[in-house]
Amino acid sequence: MSPSMHTPDSEGYIPFIHNYCDRRCERCRFVRQCRVGAVEVDDVGEDDDVVGDERVEDLHDRMKKLLGLSDEDMAAMEEVRKEHEDEPVDPLEEAREEAAMAEWQRQQEERDRQVDAQPLSVMGSTYLDLVRAWNRPREASFMARGVQLHPRMGMGIPVVQRTPEVLVLSEALQEVLWFHTMIHVKIQRELHGKLEADDEEDNALQSDWNGTAKVCIDGVDRSMIAWDTIIELLPEEADDALPIRELLRRMRQELDAVFPDAHAFIRPGFDAPGGG
């Protein structure tokens, strides 16, 4: 790929950089060069209830920022929408569209079945369930010890509880909890993409599914390191944690087998010559 893929556009954003990251925007050195990251960091510090109860005007502003649209662009899109609303409905065209949609849904359901049957997909969903089952009964105990399970949950933790060991444990648990859902989602996306690419005989190295696999592998590697830390700091958890860690190891092997070229994918920004 040309080095220009790492170059910010006229607004200062690196195109598509958000498609192949771990979404930990608060830690990313490219956060202000990413459309999604720029919106995310602007929300940091806002009350969660406020962010979750946005007005329509707020959502429009977020959409404009994410897509890089001006007020004129939004007005033009709204005008087109209204024009289509006023158009008379052609029964034959509507029937054709419904038939096409039904066929598309049938194909998607078939692909879903094929993906769900893949060993990698089974591993991803199993890992998701195991982490949730492991964390749920321990969450209250962790929090009582001063462990910070989420980056935004640490404000009420007494300073006396912020020992080096607790801080390291907090970081490890945050890694596990952050990635356990992402790994499952990325596996679904990469398998769907590869299946569709095989159907279309399109196996380019710089395919979306190959890039997604690279991000997934990074999440698996970091999760294994996190589990090693948890087991070291909490040896009493080894009996329950080691099988989960072993599942990750097998998942890593399967990822290498199914996506052998994932390491060669060049991510915009992150894989720039010299490390971005």
C-alpha positions in Angstrom: 0.0 0.0 0.0 1.1 3.5 -0.6 2.4 5.5 2.4 -0.3 8.0 1.6 -2.8 5.7 3.4 -1.3 7.0 6.6 -1.6 10.6 5.7 -4.4 12.7 7.3 -7.0 14.2 5.0 -7.7 17.9 4.6 -9.5 17.9 8.0 -6.7 16.2 9.8 -8.2 12.7 10.1 -6.5 9.5 8.9 -9.1 7.7 6.7 -10.4 4.3 8.1 -8.0 4.2 11.0 -10.9 3.5 13.3 -11.7 0.2 11.5 -8.6 -1.5 12.7 -8.0 -0.4 16.3 -8.9 -1.7 19.8 -11.3 1.3 20.5 -9.5 2.3 23.6 -9.6 5.9 22.5 -8.5 7.4 25.8 -5.1 5.7 25.3 -4.6 6.2 21.6 -1.9 8.5 20.2 -4.0 8.9 17.1 -7.2 9.9 18.9 -7.3 13.4 17.4 -6.6 12.1 14.0 -9.5 9.7 14.1 -13.1 10.8 13.4 -14.5 8.3 15.9 -11.9 8.9 18.5 -12.4 12.7 18.4 -16.1 12.2 19.1 -15.4 9.6 21.9 -12.9 11.8 23.8 -15.3 14.7 23.7 -17.8 12.5 25.6 -15.3 11.6 28.3 -16.2 13.2 31.6 -19.8 13.7 30.7 -22.4 12.1 32.9 -23.4 8.7 31.5 -27.0 9.5 31.8 -26.6 12.6 29.8 -24.7 10.8 27.0 -27.3 8.1 26.9 -30.2 10.6 26.8 -29.1 12.7 23.9 -31.5 15.0 22.1 -32.1 14.6 18.4 -30.0 17.7 17.9 -27.1 16.2 19.7 -27.3 13.0 17.6 -27.3 15.1 14.5 -24.2 16.9 15.7 -22.4 13.6 16.4 -23.4 12.3 12.9 -22.0 15.4 11.3 -18.7 15.0 13.1 -18.4 11.3 12.5 -19.0 11.6 8.8 -17.4 15.0 8.3 -20.7 16.6 7.0 -21.5 20.2 6.9 -24.9 21.8 7.7 -25.5 22.1 4.0 -24.8 18.4 3.5 -27.2 17.4 6.2 -29.9 19.8 4.8 -29.4 18.2 1.3 -29.8 14.7 2.7 -33.0 15.7 4.5 -34.3 17.2 1.3 -33.6 14.0 -0.6 -35.3 12.0 2.1 -38.4 14.2 2.0 -38.5 13.9 -1.8 -38.5 10.2 -1.7 -41.3 10.2 1.0 -43.5 12.1 -1.4 -42.9 9.8 -4.4 -45.8 7.4 -5.3 -45.2 3.8 -4.6 -44.9 1.4 -7.6 -46.4 -1.9 -6.5 -44.3 -3.9 -8.9 -41.1 -2.2 -7.9 -42.0 -2.6 -4.2 -42.6 -6.4 -4.8 -39.2 -6.7 -6.5 -37.5 -4.9 -3.7 -39.2 -7.1 -1.1 -38.2 -10.2 -3.1 -34.6 -9.0 -3.3 -34.5 -8.3 0.4 -35.9 -11.7 1.2 -33.2 -13.3 -0.9 -30.6 -11.2 0.7 -31.8 -12.2 4.2 -31.8 -15.9 3.1 -28.2 -15.6 2.0 -27.2 -13.9 5.2 -28.9 -16.5 7.4 -27.1 -19.2 5.4 -23.8 -17.4 6.0 -24.6 -17.0 9.6 -25.1 -20.8 9.9 -21.8 -21.5 8.1 -20.0 -19.0 10.4 -21.5 -20.3 13.6 -20.4 -23.8 12.7 -16.7 -22.8 12.4 -14.5 -23.9 15.3 -13.2 -20.3 15.7 -16.7 -19.0 16.0 -17.5 -21.6 18.7 -14.3 -20.7 20.6 -15.2 -17.0 20.5 -18.7 -17.4 21.8 -17.5 -19.9 24.4 -14.8 -17.5 25.6 -17.4 -14.7 25.9 -19.6 -16.8 28.1 -16.8 -18.1 30.2 -15.4 -14.7 31.0 -18.8 -13.4 31.9 -19.5 -16.4 34.1 -16.1 -16.0 35.8 -16.4 -12.3 36.4 -20.0 -12.0 37.5 -19.7 -13.6 41.0 -16.4 -11.9 41.7 -17.2 -8.4 40.6 -18.4 -7.1 44.0 -15.4 -8.6 45.7 -13.0 -7.0 43.3 -14.6 -3.6 43.7 -14.5 -3.9 47.5 -10.8 -4.5 47.3 -10.4 -1.3 45.2 -10.0 -3.0 41.9 -11.0 -0.7 39.0 -12.9 -2.8 36.4 -13.6 0.1 34.1 -11.5 3.2 33.2 -14.3 5.5 34.4 -15.1 3.6 37.6 -12.0 4.7 39.7 -13.0 8.1 41.1 -14.6 6.7 44.3 -11.8 4.3 45.2 -10.0 5.4 48.4 -6.3 6.3 47.9 -5.3 3.8 50.5 -6.6 0.9 48.3 -4.6 2.0 45.3 -1.6 -0.2 46.0 0.8 -1.2 43.1 -0.6 -4.7 43.2 -4.2 -3.5 42.9 -3.3 -1.2 40.1 -1.7 -4.0 38.1 -4.6 -6.3 38.8 -7.0 -3.6 37.7 -5.2 -3.1 34.4 -5.2 -6.9 33.8 -8.9 -7.2 34.5 -9.7 -4.2 32.4 -7.9 -5.8 29.5 -9.8 -9.1 29.9 -13.2 -7.4 30.2 -12.5 -5.0 27.4 -11.5 -7.6 24.9 -13.8 -10.5 25.7 -16.7 -9.0 23.7 -14.5 -7.5 21.0 -12.8 -10.9 20.3 -16.2 -12.5 19.7 -17.4 -9.7 17.5 -14.2 -9.5 15.5 -14.3 -13.3 14.9 -17.8 -13.0 13.5 -16.8 -10.1 11.2 -13.6 -11.7 9.9 -15.3 -15.1 9.2 -18.2 -13.4 7.4 -15.8 -11.3 5.4 -13.6 -14.3 4.4 -16.7 -16.4 3.5 -18.0 -13.6 1.2 -14.5 -13.1 -0.3 -14.2 -16.8 -1.1 -17.6 -16.6 -2.8 -16.4 -13.6 -4.9 -12.8 -15.0 -5.3 -11.4 -11.8 -3.7 -8.6 -12.7 -1.3 -6.6 -9.4 -1.3 -4.0 -9.1 1.5 -5.5 -5.7 2.4 -9.0 -7.0 2.8 -11.2 -5.9 5.6 -11.4 -9.5 7.0 -7.6 -9.8 7.1 -7.3 -6.5 8.9 -10.0 -7.5 11.3 -8.2 -10.7 12.0 -5.0 -8.8 12.9 -6.9 -6.7 15.4 -8.5 -9.9 16.9 -5.1 -11.6 17.2 -3.7 -8.6 19.1 -6.7 -8.7 21.4 -6.2 -12.4 22.1 -2.4 -11.9 22.8 -3.1 -9.1 25.2 -5.8 -11.1 26.9 -3.5 -14.0 27.4 -0.9 -11.7 29.0 -3.7 -10.3 31.2 -4.8 -13.8 32.4 -1.2 -14.6 33.2 -1.1 -11.5 35.4 -4.4 -12.4 37.1 -3.2 -15.9 37.8 0.1 -14.6 39.2 -1.6 -12.1 41.5 -4.5 -14.4 42.5 -3.2 -17.9 42.6 -6.3 -19.1 44.2 -8.1 -18.4 40.9 -5.8 -20.6 38.9 -8.1 -23.6 38.8 -10.9 -21.5 37.2 -8.7 -19.2 35.2 -6.3 -21.6 33.5 -8.9 -23.3 31.4 -10.1 -19.9 30.1 -6.5 -19.0 29.3 -6.0 -22.3 27.5 -9.0 -21.6 25.3 -7.4 -18.4 24.3 -4.2 -20.3 23.3 -6.2 -22.6 21.1 -8.1 -19.7 19.7 -4.7 -18.1 18.8 -3.6 -21.2 17.0 -6.9 -21.4 15.0 -6.6 -17.7 14.1 -3.1 -18.3 12.7 -4.4 -21.3 10.7 -7.5 -19.6 9.2 -5.8 -16.2 8.7 -2.1 -16.9 8.0 -1.5 -13.5 6.4 -3.2 -11.3 9.0 0.2 -10.1 10.3 1.0 -8.6 6.9 -2.1 -6.4 6.8 -1.1 -2.7 7.0 -3.3 -0.7 9.3 -3.7 3.0 8.5 -1.7 5.1 10.9 -0.7 2.3 13.3 1.5 0.4 10.8 3.1 3.4 9.2 6.9 3.2 8.5 8.6 4.1 11.7 5.6 3.2 13.8 3.4 6.2 12.9 
